[in-house]
Amino acid sequence: MFGGIFQGSDGSVSTTRVVTVLSVAVVLGIYIVQNIISMHAGKGYVDFPANTVMVLLVTLGAKVGQHISENAFKEKASMEPAEGEKEPTAADGAK
């Protein structure tokens, strides 16, 4: 059902994506269950605590950081000359 969410650009399953989605699902699941129990007891809604928001932001931020760093390494690798190729020098007429 959600297989595409967990796949990286190369088609393999990304562990960080799995951990991120599961972390968000667990936190939201606990929040929903707390509110159901609280409403059943007649106490009203439970606030979403600031530390829970921080956990979600750190989890999502880690995924963003990983994505940026992976792309930076891929771009750097694509800029390096292939093995056997040499970079042009002044003797070759390069500017």
N, C-alpha and C positions, 0 to 999 in steps of 0.2 A: 504494500500500500504506500509506504513512504520510503521505499528503497532508494529513490533518487536523491533524497535529502542527505543520506549517509555516504554517497559516493563522491570521491574527489574527482578532479579533472582527468585523472588517468584511469578512472573506472573502478579503482579499488575502494574498499570501505575505509573511511577516515575515522580513526579512533576518537579524535578530538570532537568531531561532529557528533558521534554517538554519545560521548560523555556530556556534551553541551545540551543536546536535546533531552537526555535523560535527567540531567540536573534541573532543567527548567520544568520538566514534567513532574518531577518529584516535589519541587517547591510549590508549584501551582496546585498539585493534587492535595498536599497537606493543607494548604490555605483553603481550598474548597471544602475539604472534610471538616476543618475547624469551624468554618462558617455554618455548615449544615448542622453540626452538633450544637453550636452556640444558638442558632435560630430555633432549633428544636427545644432547647432549654429556656428560651424566651429572653436571652440576654442581648440580642441584637448582633450586628456584624462585628467581626474581629478585624482590627486594623492590620494593615500590611506593614510589618515592622521594618524599620530602616536597615537593620542588619541583613534581613532577607533580600532586600533590594540590592544591597552591596554584593551579596553572594551571586545573585543573578548577573549583575554588571561585571563582576570579575570573571565569571564563567564565559560570558559572551565576549568580553574584552580579550580573554586568552585566545579564543577562536579567531578573532579579528587579527590579533598580533601574529598568530601562526600563519594565517593566510597571507598577510603582508610580507612576512619574512620568507615564506616559501616562494612567493612571486619575485621577490628581490633576488634570491639566489638563482632562480630560473633565468631571469633577465641577464644577470651577470654572467652566467654560464653561456648564454647564447651570444654574448658580445666577445667572448674570448676566442681567439683564432683556433681553428681545428688543429689537431696534431699533424705535423708535417708542413703546415703553412707558416710562413714567417710574416711578421708585420713589416709594412713598407718602411724603408729608411730613407734618409736624405740622398744616399747614393742611388736609390731606385727612382728618384725624382719625386718623392713624396714631399708634401708641404708641411 
